[in-house]
Amino acid sequence: ERESLAGFQLLTLPVVQITDPWGFYAVKPWSEPKQQIEAVFLAPFGPGGEYEEHPEMLDGNPYADAPLGIGSWTDLVVGTVGDDWVLEFRMLPEYNVEPIRSGKFKVLPGPAAALKIVTQPPSSSIT
């Protein structure tokens, strides 16, 4: 299971390949203005192991251009601590290509950034 720190770029940034039926890179068709792959953040919910989309939990550009059949991201950040997070990757335009999912990953708290008083000391008075 991979780990990253909350609020920081993912330690391992994804690279996704689009392939044709023979396993070769799928180059952008000339009829399409662009070919991209979208990264979508998924979080677990419920007892059955289902996942639901939470785009607000992923910062950075979720779209990677893939005109030559390979897309990579440079700035994805997850700001929420948790376990079993997953990224789903979708081809755009969609055609009939099924989305794929990353392995589960964990996001740990980031480094210390501030102090916070939880309990104030008693006030003193001179009489």
N, CA, C and O atoms as CSV, one atom per row, in Angstrom:
chain,resi,resn,atom,element,x,y,z
A,1,GLU,N,N,0.849,-1.182,0.000
A,1,GLU,CA,C,0.000,0.000,0.000
A,1,GLU,C,C,0.892,1.242,0.000
A,1,GLU,O,O,1.815,1.353,0.807
A,2,ARG,N,N,0.611,2.160,-0.900
A,2,ARG,CA,C,1.415,3.373,-1.016
A,2,ARG,C,C,0.920,4.436,-0.051
A,2,ARG,O,O,-0.253,4.441,0.321
A,3,GLU,N,N,1.804,5.334,0.355
A,3,GLU,CA,C,1.434,6.404,1.278
A,3,GLU,C,C,1.872,7.750,0.721
A,3,GLU,O,O,2.889,7.852,0.035
A,4,SER,N,N,1.087,8.785,1.027
A,4,SER,CA,C,1.434,10.163,0.692
A,4,SER,C,C,1.121,11.020,1.903
A,4,SER,O,O,0.544,10.531,2.874
A,5,LEU,N,N,1.494,12.292,1.861
A,5,LEU,CA,C,1.223,13.215,2.957
A,5,LEU,C,C,0.118,14.182,2.559
A,5,LEU,O,O,0.105,14.702,1.443
A,6,ALA,N,N,-0.808,14.419,3.483
A,6,ALA,CA,C,-1.929,15.322,3.228
A,6,ALA,C,C,-1.419,16.717,2.879
A,6,ALA,O,O,-0.533,17.251,3.547
A,7,GLY,N,N,-1.987,17.295,1.829
A,7,GLY,CA,C,-1.642,18.645,1.418
A,7,GLY,C,C,-0.390,18.741,0.568
A,7,GLY,O,O,0.011,19.840,0.184
A,8,PHE,N,N,0.234,17.618,0.266
A,8,PHE,CA,C,1.447,17.604,-0.553
A,8,PHE,C,C,1.202,16.759,-1.796
A,8,PHE,O,O,0.329,15.892,-1.815
A,9,GLN,N,N,1.981,17.026,-2.821
A,9,GLN,CA,C,1.876,16.258,-4.066
A,9,GLN,C,C,2.006,14.770,-3.752
A,9,GLN,O,O,2.805,14.378,-2.901
A,10,LEU,N,N,1.219,13.944,-4.439
A,10,LEU,CA,C,1.329,12.503,-4.254
A,10,LEU,C,C,2.774,12.073,-4.445
A,10,LEU,O,O,3.448,12.547,-5.359
A,11,LEU,N,N,3.253,11.176,-3.587
A,11,LEU,CA,C,4.650,10.754,-3.666
A,11,LEU,C,C,4.945,9.999,-4.958
A,11,LEU,O,O,6.043,10.099,-5.505
A,12,THR,N,N,3.967,9.248,-5.438
A,12,THR,CA,C,4.086,8.579,-6.728
A,12,THR,C,C,2.979,9.108,-7.613
A,12,THR,O,O,1.805,8.815,-7.386
A,13,LEU,N,N,3.340,9.889,-8.624
A,13,LEU,CA,C,2.342,10.448,-9.531
A,13,LEU,C,C,2.008,9.419,-10.613
A,13,LEU,O,O,2.898,8.744,-11.130
A,14,PRO,N,N,0.715,9.304,-10.952
A,14,PRO,CA,C,0.321,8.263,-11.905
A,14,PRO,C,C,0.738,8.548,-13.340
A,14,PRO,O,O,0.846,9.696,-13.771
A,15,VAL,N,N,0.965,7.465,-14.056
A,15,VAL,CA,C,1.183,7.468,-15.504
A,15,VAL,C,C,0.263,6.383,-16.046
A,15,VAL,O,O,0.314,5.238,-15.596
A,16,VAL,N,N,-0.585,6.742,-17.020
A,16,VAL,CA,C,-1.580,5.811,-17.559
A,16,VAL,C,C,-1.422,5.712,-19.066
A,16,VAL,O,O,-1.263,6.719,-19.755
A,17,GLN,N,N,-1.467,4.503,-19.561
A,17,GLN,CA,C,-1.316,4.240,-20.989
A,17,GLN,C,C,-2.661,3.855,-21.594
A,17,GLN,O,O,-3.410,3.071,-21.011
A,18,ILE,N,N,-2.961,4.408,-22.762
A,18,ILE,CA,C,-4.137,4.013,-23.544
A,18,ILE,C,C,-3.622,3.082,-24.630
A,18,ILE,O,O,-2.708,3.432,-25.376
A,19,THR,N,N,-4.210,1.902,-24.715
A,19,THR,CA,C,-3.726,0.946,-25.708
A,19,THR,C,C,-4.830,0.563,-26.684
A,19,THR,O,O,-6.021,0.672,-26.395
A,20,ASP,N,N,-4.390,0.116,-27.834
A,20,ASP,CA,C,-5.328,-0.416,-28.819
A,20,ASP,C,C,-5.554,-1.909,-28.518
A,20,ASP,O,O,-4.948,-2.430,-27.581
A,21,PRO,N,N,-6.396,-2.601,-29.272
A,21,PRO,CA,C,-6.675,-4.010,-28.984
A,21,PRO,C,C,-5.440,-4.918,-29.031
A,21,PRO,O,O,-5.484,-6.030,-28.503
A,22,TRP,N,N,-4.349,-4.473,-29.646
A,22,TRP,CA,C,-3.138,-5.279,-29.759
A,22,TRP,C,C,-2.087,-4.903,-28.721
A,22,TRP,O,O,-0.983,-5.447,-28.724
A,23,GLY,N,N,-2.434,-3.961,-27.823
A,23,GLY,CA,C,-1.505,-3.578,-26.767
A,23,GLY,C,C,-0.552,-2.455,-27.109
A,23,GLY,O,O,0.342,-2.148,-26.321
A,24,PHE,N,N,-0.722,-1.823,-28.287
A,24,PHE,CA,C,0.125,-0.698,-28.673
A,24,PHE,C,C,-0.495,0.612,-28.192
A,24,PHE,O,O,-1.701,0.685,-27.956
A,25,TYR,N,N,0.342,1.653,-28.047
A,25,TYR,CA,C,-0.171,2.974,-27.676
A,25,TYR,C,C,-1.261,3.400,-28.658
A,25,TYR,O,O,-1.099,3.270,-29.872
A,26,ALA,N,N,-2.363,3.906,-28.127
A,26,ALA,CA,C,-3.456,4.393,-28.974
A,26,ALA,C,C,-3.259,5.888,-29.204
A,26,ALA,O,O,-3.507,6.694,-28.308
A,27,VAL,N,N,-2.824,6.248,-30.373
A,27,VAL,CA,C,-2.579,7.645,-30.738
A,27,VAL,C,C,-3.920,8.328,-31.000
A,27,VAL,O,O,-4.866,7.698,-31.475
A,28,LYS,N,N,-3.990,9.609,-30.689
A,28,LYS,CA,C,-5.216,10.389,-30.871
A,28,LYS,C,C,-5.693,10.327,-32.313
A,28,LYS,O,O,-4.924,10.583,-33.240
A,29,PRO,N,N,-6.980,9.982,-32.500
A,29,PRO,CA,C,-7.519,10.006,-33.867
A,29,PRO,C,C,-7.501,11.433,-34.421
A,29,PRO,O,O,-7.733,12.388,-33.680
A,30,TRP,N,N,-7.233,11.577,-35.694
A,30,TRP,CA,C,-7.170,12.913,-36.290
A,30,TRP,C,C,-8.492,13.638,-36.193
A,30,TRP,O,O,-8.519,14.868,-36.238
A,31,SER,N,N,-9.609,12.900,-36.059
A,31,SER,CA,C,-10.938,13.521,-36.028
A,31,SER,C,C,-11.268,14.147,-34.665
A,31,SER,O,O,-12.247,14.883,-34.546
A,32,GLU,N,N,-10.468,13.864,-33.652
A,32,GLU,CA,C,-10.727,14.409,-32.310
A,32,GLU,C,C,-9.801,15.589,-32.040
A,32,GLU,O,O,-8.628,15.554,-32.412
A,33,PRO,N,N,-10.327,16.648,-31.385
A,33,PRO,CA,C,-9.459,17.792,-31.089
A,33,PRO,C,C,-8.398,17.458,-30.042
A,33,PRO,O,O,-7.312,18.038,-30.060
A,34,LYS,N,N,-8.696,16.530,-29.129
A,34,LYS,CA,C,-7.709,16.139,-28.124
A,34,LYS,C,C,-8.081,14.777,-27.556
A,34,LYS,O,O,-9.207,14.306,-27.713
A,35,GLN,N,N,-7.123,14.164,-26.901
A,35,GLN,CA,C,-7.326,12.894,-26.212
A,35,GLN,C,C,-6.747,13.073,-24.811
A,35,GLN,O,O,-5.573,13.412,-24.664
A,36,GLN,N,N,-7.555,12.849,-23.794
A,36,GLN,CA,C,-7.120,13.056,-22.422
A,36,GLN,C,C,-7.507,11.864,-21.552
A,36,GLN,O,O,-8.314,11.015,-21.930
A,37,ILE,N,N,-6.893,11.842,-20.369
A,37,ILE,CA,C,-7.268,10.902,-19.332
A,37,ILE,C,C,-7.609,11.731,-18.100
A,37,ILE,O,O,-6.852,12.621,-17.715
A,38,GLU,N,N,-8.748,11.437,-17.486
A,38,GLU,CA,C,-9.191,12.149,-16.288
A,38,GLU,C,C,-8.935,11.289,-15.062
A,38,GLU,O,O,-9.253,10.100,-15.050
A,39,ALA,N,N,-8.350,11.901,-14.017
A,39,ALA,CA,C,-8.169,11.235,-12.723
A,39,ALA,C,C,-9.310,11.670,-11.813
A,39,ALA,O,O,-9.543,12.866,-11.636
A,40,VAL,N,N,-10.019,10.707,-11.237
A,40,VAL,CA,C,-11.159,10.978,-10.358
A,40,VAL,C,C,-10.874,10.352,-8.996
A,40,VAL,O,O,-10.497,9.182,-8.917
A,41,PHE,N,N,-11.052,11.126,-7.921
A,41,PHE,CA,C,-10.804,10.638,-6.565
A,41,PHE,C,C,-12.005,9.840,-6.074
A,41,PHE,O,O,-13.143,10.298,-6.175
A,42,LEU,N,N,-11.753,8.648,-5.542
A,42,LEU,CA,C,-12.806,7.802,-4.990
A,42,LEU,C,C,-12.504,7.502,-3.525
A,42,LEU,O,O,-11.362,7.227,-3.156
A,43,ALA,N,N,-13.552,7.559,-2.693
A,43,ALA,CA,C,-13.424,7.232,-1.276
A,43,ALA,C,C,-14.383,6.096,-0.935
A,43,ALA,O,O,-15.483,6.024,-1.484
A,44,PRO,N,N,-13.965,5.199,-0.020
A,44,PRO,CA,C,-14.843,4.089,0.348
A,44,PRO,C,C,-16.044,4.575,1.155
A,44,PRO,O,O,-15.964,5.549,1.903
A,45,PHE,N,N,-17.158,3.867,0.981
A,45,PHE,CA,C,-18.325,4.134,1.812
A,45,PHE,C,C,-19.105,2.840,1.956
A,45,PHE,O,O,-19.073,1.976,1.080
A,46,GLY,N,N,-19.801,2.722,3.068
A,46,GLY,CA,C,-20.650,1.550,3.285
A,46,GLY,C,C,-19.861,0.292,3.587
A,46,GLY,O,O,-18.644,0.256,3.403
A,47,PRO,N,N,-20.548,-0.734,4.048
A,47,PRO,CA,C,-19.885,-1.975,4.460
A,47,PRO,C,C,-19.511,-2.898,3.300
A,47,PRO,O,O,-18.757,-3.850,3.503
A,48,GLY,N,N,-20.007,-2.649,2.113
A,48,GLY,CA,C,-19.789,-3.563,0.994
A,48,GLY,C,C,-18.554,-3.295,0.163
A,48,GLY,O,O,-18.365,-3.951,-0.861
A,49,GLY,N,N,-17.704,-2.358,0.557
A,49,GLY,CA,C,-16.509,-2.056,-0.208
A,49,GLY,C,C,-16.753,-1.198,-1.425
A,49,GLY,O,O,-15.919,-1.160,-2.330
A,50,GLU,N,N,-17.896,-0.495,-1.469
A,50,GLU,CA,C,-18.178,0.388,-2.598
A,50,GLU,C,C,-17.380,1.676,-2.466
A,50,GLU,O,O,-16.917,2.042,-1.385
A,51,TYR,N,N,-17.235,2.348,-3.596
A,51,TYR,CA,C,-16.537,3.640,-3.628
A,51,TYR,C,C,-17.447,4.678,-4.266
A,51,TYR,O,O,-18.284,4.364,-5.112
A,52,GLU,N,N,-17.256,5.946,-3.830
A,52,GLU,CA,C,-17.998,7.047,-4.438
A,52,GLU,C,C,-17.031,8.174,-4.763
A,52,GLU,O,O,-15.982,8.320,-4.137
A,53,GLU,N,N,-17.414,8.974,-5.766
A,53,GLU,CA,C,-16.584,10.088,-6.217
A,53,GLU,C,C,-16.586,11.223,-5.199
A,53,GLU,O,O,-17.615,11.553,-4.610
A,54,HIS,N,N,-15.402,11.813,-5.007
A,54,HIS,CA,C,-15.240,13.009,-4.176
A,54,HIS,C,C,-14.234,13.938,-4.856
A,54,HIS,O,O,-13.087,14.038,-4.420
A,55,PRO,N,N,-14.664,14.620,-5.930
A,55,PRO,CA,C,-13.709,15.472,-6.659
A,55,PRO,C,C,-13.136,16.609,-5.810
A,55,PRO,O,O,-12.050,17.111,-6.101
A,56,GLU,N,N,-13.854,17.015,-4.767
A,56,GLU,CA,C,-13.369,18.108,-3.919
A,56,GLU,C,C,-12.142,17.703,-3.100
A,56,GLU,O,O,-11.479,18.571,-2.534
A,57,MET,N,N,-11.826,16.419,-3.023
A,57,MET,CA,C,-10.695,15.952,-2.225
A,57,MET,C,C,-9.401,15.848,-3.034
A,57,MET,O,O,-8.353,15.492,-2.495
A,58,LEU,N,N,-9.480,16.159,-4.327
A,58,LEU,CA,C,-8.298,16.084,-5.189
A,58,LEU,C,C,-7.987,17.470,-5.725
A,58,LEU,O,O,-8.818,18.086,-6.391
A,59,ASP,N,N,-6.792,17.959,-5.434
A,59,ASP,CA,C,-6.337,19.247,-5.955
A,59,ASP,C,C,-5.344,19.001,-7.081
A,59,ASP,O,O,-4.761,17.923,-7.199
A,60,GLY,N,N,-5.169,20.017,-7.896
A,60,GLY,CA,C,-4.295,19.897,-9.053
A,60,GLY,C,C,-5.137,19.685,-10.298
A,60,GLY,O,O,-6.366,19.661,-10.227
A,61,ASN,N,N,-4.490,19.533,-11.415
A,61,ASN,CA,C,-5.187,19.343,-12.683
A,61,ASN,C,C,-5.531,17.866,-12.850
A,61,ASN,O,O,-4.624,17.043,-12.978
A,62,PRO,N,N,-6.826,17.504,-12.852
A,62,PRO,CA,C,-7.191,16.089,-12.961
A,62,PRO,C,C,-7.073,15.542,-14.385
A,62,PRO,O,O,-7.240,14.341,-14.596
A,63,TYR,N,N,-6.789,16.402,-15.361
A,63,TYR,CA,C,-6.733,15.974,-16.770
A,63,TYR,C,C,-5.287,15.896,-17.257
A,63,TYR,O,O,-4.501,16.824,-17.062
A,64,ALA,N,N,-4.953,14.781,-17.891
A,64,ALA,CA,C,-3.635,14.622,-18.504
A,64,ALA,C,C,-3.831,14.462,-20.000
A,64,ALA,O,O,-4.577,13.588,-20.441
A,65,ASP,N,N,-3.169,15.296,-20.780
A,65,ASP,CA,C,-3.208,15.141,-22.238
A,65,ASP,C,C,-2.484,13.858,-22.611
A,65,ASP,O,O,-1.434,13.535,-22.056
A,66,ALA,N,N,-3.064,13.131,-23.566
A,66,ALA,CA,C,-2.474,11.852,-23.979
A,66,ALA,C,C,-2.552,11.676,-25.495
A,66,ALA,O,O,-3.059,10.660,-25.969
A,67,PRO,N,N,-2.051,12.662,-26.271
A,67,PRO,CA,C,-2.172,12.558,-27.731
A,67,PRO,C,C,-1.422,11.368,-28.324
A,67,PRO,O,O,-1.781,10.884,-29.398
A,68,LEU,N,N,-0.389,10.895,-27.638
A,68,LEU,CA,C,0.386,9.760,-28.139
A,68,LEU,C,C,0.076,8.472,-27.388
A,68,LEU,O,O,0.791,7.480,-27.521
A,69,GLY,N,N,-1.010,8.493,-26.587
A,69,GLY,CA,C,-1.452,7.291,-25.913
A,69,GLY,C,C,-0.940,7.107,-24.505
A,69,GLY,O,O,-1.150,6.047,-23.916
A,70,ILE,N,N,-0.274,8.103,-23.942
A,70,ILE,CA,C,0.180,7.996,-22.560
A,70,ILE,C,C,-0.039,9.334,-21.868
A,70,ILE,O,O,0.282,10.387,-22.419
A,71,GLY,N,N,-0.588,9.286,-20.657
A,71,GLY,CA,C,-0.863,10.496,-19.890
A,71,GLY,C,C,-0.178,10.429,-18.539
A,71,GLY,O,O,-0.120,9.370,-17.914
A,72,SER,N,N,0.341,11.562,-18.089
A,72,SER,CA,C,0.977,11.614,-16.766
A,72,SER,C,C,0.576,12.910,-16.080
A,72,SER,O,O,0.267,13.904,-16.737
A,73,TRP,N,N,0.585,12.889,-14.767
A,73,TRP,CA,C,0.176,14.026,-13.962
A,73,TRP,C,C,1.398,14.560,-13.231
A,73,TRP,O,O,2.335,13.818,-12.933
A,74,THR,N,N,1.375,15.859,-12.947
A,74,THR,CA,C,2.531,16.490,-12.295
A,74,THR,C,C,2.189,17.195,-10.993
A,74,THR,O,O,3.089,17.632,-10.276
A,75,ASP,N,N,0.887,17.315,-10.671
A,75,ASP,CA,C,0.550,18.166,-9.526
A,75,ASP,C,C,-0.646,17.677,-8.702
A,75,ASP,O,O,-1.335,18.497,-8.094
A,76,LEU,N,N,-0.909,16.380,-8.664
A,76,LEU,CA,C,-2.060,15.898,-7.908
A,76,LEU,C,C,-1.767,15.901,-6.415
A,76,LEU,O,O,-0.719,15.434,-5.970
A,77,VAL,N,N,-2.730,16.445,-5.638
A,77,VAL,CA,C,-2.596,16.579,-4.192
A,77,VAL,C,C,-3.885,16.107,-3.544
A,77,VAL,O,O,-4.976,16.494,-3.963
A,78,VAL,N,N,-3.760,15.266,-2.516
A,78,VAL,CA,C,-4.907,14.873,-1.696
A,78,VAL,C,C,-4.706,15.538,-0.344
A,78,VAL,O,O,-3.683,15.333,0.309
A,79,GLY,N,N,-5.685,16.337,0.077
A,79,GLY,CA,C,-5.554,17.089,1.318
A,79,GLY,C,C,-6.204,16.443,2.514
A,79,GLY,O,O,-6.172,17.014,3.604
A,80,THR,N,N,-6.795,15.268,2.355
A,80,THR,CA,C,-7.548,14.631,3.426
A,80,THR,C,C,-6.851,13.343,3.857
A,80,THR,O,O,-6.542,12.483,3.033
A,81,VAL,N,N,-6.609,13.225,5.170
A,81,VAL,CA,C,-5.988,12.030,5.731
A,81,VAL,C,C,-6.977,10.879,5.652
A,81,VAL,O,O,-8.164,11.065,5.922
A,82,GLY,N,N,-6.506,9.693,5.286
A,82,GLY,CA,C,-7.376,8.534,5.252
A,82,GLY,C,C,-6.713,7.319,4.656
A,82,GLY,O,O,-5.598,7.384,4.141
A,83,ASP,N,N,-7.422,6.202,4.736
A,83,ASP,CA,C,-6.947,4.923,4.202
A,83,ASP,C,C,-7.811,4.509,3.019
A,83,ASP,O,O,-8.930,4.992,2.848
A,84,ASP,N,N,-7.284,3.629,2.229
A,84,ASP,CA,C,-8.042,2.997,1.147
A,84,ASP,C,C,-8.562,3.965,0.090
A,84,ASP,O,O,-9.590,3.704,-0.536
A,85,TRP,N,N,-7.856,5.090,-0.116
A,85,TRP,CA,C,-8.241,5.992,-1.206
A,85,TRP,C,C,-7.885,5.323,-2.530
A,85,TRP,O,O,-6.969,4.503,-2.593
A,86,VAL,N,N,-8.614,5.680,-3.585
A,86,VAL,CA,C,-8.390,5.113,-4.913
A,86,VAL,C,C,-8.554,6.223,-5.947
A,86,VAL,O,O,-9.386,7.114,-5.776
A,87,LEU,N,N,-7.765,6.172,-7.019
A,87,LEU,CA,C,-7.969,7.046,-8.163
A,87,LEU,C,C,-8.539,6.203,-9.300
A,87,LEU,O,O,-8.085,5.087,-9.553
A,88,GLU,N,N,-9.540,6.757,-9.976
A,88,GLU,CA,C,-10.091,6.104,-11.159
A,88,GLU,C,C,-9.681,6.937,-12.359
A,88,GLU,O,O,-9.696,8.166,-12.302
A,89,PHE,N,N,-9.314,6.268,-13.450
A,89,PHE,CA,C,-8.861,6.958,-14.656
A,89,PHE,C,C,-9.834,6.679,-15.784
A,89,PHE,O,O,-10.194,5.531,-16.047
A,90,ARG,N,N,-10.258,7.760,-16.456
A,90,ARG,CA,C,-11.242,7.677,-17.533
A,90,ARG,C,C,-10.694,8.343,-18.784
A,90,ARG,O,O,-10.085,9.411,-18.714
A,91,MET,N,N,-10.911,7.708,-19.928
A,91,MET,CA,C,-10.471,8.269,-21.200
A,91,MET,C,C,-11.482,9.286,-21.694
A,91,MET,O,O,-12.691,9.076,-21.597
A,92,LEU,N,N,-10.973,10.398,-22.227
A,92,LEU,CA,C,-11.829,11.428,-22.810
A,92,LEU,C,C,-11.320,11.741,-24.217
A,92,LEU,O,O,-10.124,11.987,-24.365
A,93,PRO,N,N,-12.135,11.745,-25.233
A,93,PRO,CA,C,-13.537,11.333,-25.222
A,93,PRO,C,C,-13.649,9.850,-24.856
A,93,PRO,O,O,-12.694,9.088,-25.012
A,94,GLU,N,N,-14.822,9.453,-24.369
A,94,GLU,CA,C,-14.978,8.157,-23.733
A,94,GLU,C,C,-14.890,6.948,-24.654
A,94,GLU,O,O,-14.357,5.917,-24.241
A,95,TYR,N,N,-15.385,7.030,-25.871
A,95,TYR,CA,C,-15.457,5.849,-26.730
A,95,TYR,C,C,-16.127,4.732,-25.931
A,95,TYR,O,O,-17.114,4.981,-25.239
A,96,ASN,N,N,-15.614,3.522,-26.014
A,96,ASN,CA,C,-16.133,2.406,-25.222
A,96,ASN,C,C,-15.044,1.830,-24.328
A,96,ASN,O,O,-15.015,0.627,-24.067
A,97,VAL,N,N,-14.160,2.685,-23.865
A,97,VAL,CA,C,-13.045,2.250,-23.035
A,97,VAL,C,C,-13.477,2.292,-21.567
A,97,VAL,O,O,-13.905,3.328,-21.058
A,98,GLU,N,N,-13.353,1.136,-20.899
A,98,GLU,CA,C,-13.734,1.054,-19.486
A,98,GLU,C,C,-12.728,1.803,-18.618
A,98,GLU,O,O,-11.527,1.734,-18.876
A,99,PRO,N,N,-13.198,2.520,-17.588
A,99,PRO,CA,C,-12.269,3.152,-16.647
A,99,PRO,C,C,-11.444,2.088,-15.917
A,99,PRO,O,O,-11.855,0.932,-15.816
A,100,ILE,N,N,-10.287,2.490,-15.416
A,100,ILE,CA,C,-9.476,1.607,-14.583
A,100,ILE,C,C,-9.224,2.302,-13.255
A,100,ILE,O,O,-9.340,3.523,-13.151
A,101,ARG,N,N,-8.877,1.517,-12.239
A,101,ARG,CA,C,-8.634,2.070,-10.902
A,101,ARG,C,C,-7.219,1.754,-10.439
A,101,ARG,O,O,-6.644,0.715,-10.766
A,102,SER,N,N,-6.681,2.691,-9.666
A,102,SER,CA,C,-5.376,2.483,-9.040
A,102,SER,C,C,-5.534,1.500,-7.887
A,102,SER,O,O,-6.646,1.143,-7.497
A,103,GLY,N,N,-4.411,1.079,-7.360
A,103,GLY,CA,C,-4.442,0.345,-6.104
A,103,GLY,C,C,-4.806,1.303,-4.982
A,103,GLY,O,O,-4.763,2.521,-5.158
A,104,LYS,N,N,-5.162,0.758,-3.844
A,104,LYS,CA,C,-5.504,1.594,-2.688
A,104,LYS,C,C,-4.248,2.293,-2.179
A,104,LYS,O,O,-3.148,1.741,-2.216
A,105,PHE,N,N,-4.442,3.526,-1.701
A,105,PHE,CA,C,-3.324,4.239,-1.103
A,105,PHE,C,C,-3.784,4.960,0.146
A,105,PHE,O,O,-4.975,5.189,0.357
A,106,LYS,N,N,-2.806,5.314,0.972
A,106,LYS,CA,C,-3.054,5.938,2.270
A,106,LYS,C,C,-2.494,7.352,2.242
A,106,LYS,O,O,-1.444,7.600,1.649
A,107,VAL,N,N,-3.200,8.279,2.887
A,107,VAL,CA,C,-2.693,9.649,3.039
A,107,VAL,C,C,-2.525,9.914,4.532
A,107,VAL,O,O,-3.481,9.841,5.304
A,108,LEU,N,N,-1.293,10.223,4.918
A,108,LEU,CA,C,-0.941,10.468,6.317
A,108,LEU,C,C,-0.948,11.964,6.606
A,108,LEU,O,O,-0.877,12.775,5.683
A,109,PRO,N,N,-1.034,12.338,7.898
A,109,PRO,CA,C,-0.953,13.767,8.223
A,109,PRO,C,C,0.368,14.357,7.738
A,109,PRO,O,O,1.409,13.701,7.785
A,110,GLY,N,N,0.313,15.590,7.276
A,110,GLY,CA,C,1.519,16.280,6.827
A,110,GLY,C,C,2.371,16.714,8.005
A,110,GLY,O,O,1.996,16.469,9.151
A,111,PRO,N,N,3.506,17.354,7.756
A,111,PRO,CA,C,4.375,17.807,8.845
A,111,PRO,C,C,3.721,18.917,9.656
A,111,PRO,O,O,2.787,19.574,9.196
A,112,ALA,N,N,4.221,19.113,10.859
A,112,ALA,CA,C,3.692,20.149,11.746
A,112,ALA,C,C,3.738,21.509,11.060
A,112,ALA,O,O,4.722,21.855,10.407
A,113,ALA,N,N,2.639,22.288,11.220
A,113,ALA,CA,C,2.567,23.596,10.571
A,113,ALA,C,C,2.171,24.715,11.534
A,113,ALA,O,O,2.347,25.890,11.212
A,114,ALA,N,N,1.635,24.370,12.718
A,114,ALA,CA,C,1.178,25.420,13.637
A,114,ALA,C,C,1.006,24.837,15.037
A,114,ALA,O,O,0.920,23.622,15.216
A,115,LEU,N,N,0.959,25.718,16.010
A,115,LEU,CA,C,0.622,25.343,17.389
A,115,LEU,C,C,-0.810,25.752,17.672
A,115,LEU,O,O,-1.309,26.723,17.102
A,116,LYS,N,N,-1.475,25.010,18.553
A,116,LYS,CA,C,-2.855,25.319,18.908
A,116,LYS,C,C,-3.019,25.083,20.398
A,116,LYS,O,O,-2.671,24.016,20.902
A,117,ILE,N,N,-3.553,26.080,21.112
A,117,ILE,CA,C,-3.806,25.931,22.549
A,117,ILE,C,C,-5.114,25.179,22.721
A,117,ILE,O,O,-6.158,25.605,22.227
A,118,VAL,N,N,-5.048,24.068,23.417
A,118,VAL,CA,C,-6.231,23.250,23.656
A,118,VAL,C,C,-6.875,23.654,24.977
A,118,VAL,O,O,-8.097,23.764,25.073
A,119,THR,N,N,-6.044,23.875,25.994
A,119,THR,CA,C,-6.545,24.315,27.310
A,119,THR,C,C,-5.736,25.527,27.736
A,119,THR,O,O,-4.507,25.475,27.772
A,120,GLN,N,N,-6.409,26.601,28.053
A,120,GLN,CA,C,-5.753,27.833,28.492
A,120,GLN,C,C,-5.291,27.667,29.937
A,120,GLN,O,O,-5.961,27.009,30.733
A,121,PRO,N,N,-4.136,28.267,30.281
A,121,PRO,CA,C,-3.724,28.247,31.689
A,121,PRO,C,C,-4.680,29.119,32.502
A,121,PRO,O,O,-5.342,30.000,31.953
A,122,PRO,N,N,-4.750,28.868,33.828
A,122,PRO,CA,C,-5.657,29.684,34.648
A,122,PRO,C,C,-5.192,31.139,34.659
A,122,PRO,O,O,-3.996,31.428,34.606
A,123,SER,N,N,-6.158,32.036,34.729
A,123,SER,CA,C,-5.778,33.443,34.790
A,123,SER,C,C,-5.329,33.761,36.212
A,123,SER,O,O,-5.855,33.202,37.174
A,124,SER,N,N,-4.364,34.652,36.340
A,124,SER,CA,C,-3.857,35.004,37.670
A,124,SER,C,C,-4.336,36.390,38.045
A,124,SER,O,O,-4.501,37.269,37.199
A,125,SER,N,N,-4.551,36.555,39.312
A,125,SER,CA,C,-4.955,37.875,39.794
A,125,SER,C,C,-4.189,38.163,41.078
A,125,SER,O,O,-3.944,37.263,41.882
A,126,ILE,N,N,-3.813,39.423,41.262
A,126,ILE,CA,C,-3.091,39.848,42.466
A,126,ILE,C,C,-4.084,40.575,43.356
A,126,ILE,O,O,-4.768,41.512,42.944
A,127,THR,N,N,-4.133,40.099,44.601
A,127,THR,CA,C,-5.052,40.759,45.554
A,127,THR,C,C,-4.320,41.389,46.672
A,127,THR,O,O,-4.936,41.983,47.556
